[in-house]
Amino acid sequence: MITYSIIQKSQLEGALRLDAEYYQQEYLGLVDNLNKLGAVPIREVATNPKRKFRPQKG
């Protein structure tokens, strides 16, 4: 069975994601639910470390 989603140009996440798997109907539903709950992207609440993690020898 073939399934497809029609995506508006404005929904293309700024053209960062063009792969078909990202726009599957089940994933779009999850994103809608997260938005309704007020979830925010991790990048809005966390900072990216400037250097790589290097564990020290004990």
N, C-alpha and C positions, 0 to 999 in steps of 0.2 A: 504494500500500500504506500503510495507516494503522499507525503505531507509537505506543505510549504507554508511559509510565512511571508506576508507582504510587509515590508519595513519601509517607513518613510525616511527620506534622506536626513531629516532632523533627528532621527533615532539612531544614527550610525555612530554614536559615542565620539563625535569629532573625527571620524574615519580611523580611529585607533583599532577597531575590530571589524574585519570584513569576512571572517570565517563563518560558514553556514551553521556550524555547531553552536556558536554563541547565540544565535537568534532562534533556537528551537523554541517552540511554543511553551514547553514546560519551564524553560529557563526564564522566558519573558514573564511568565506568571509569578515565578519566585521573586524576580526583581520588583514587580508591582507590589507584591505583598510586603517586601522589605521597605519599600518607599512609604507604604501606608502606615507602617509601624514606626516610621521616623528614623530608620537606620541611616547611618552615614558611612561613606567610604572610609576605609582604614587610613588612607592618606590624609584625611581631614583631622584625625585625632592622634596620629603618631608621626614621629620624625624618622627620616632615613639616616642611619648612622653614616658619619663621614668616612670612617675607616673600617676595614674588615676586622672581624673578631679574631683575635689571636690569643688562645689560652696560654697561660704561663705554666711552666713546669713546676710541679709541687715540690 
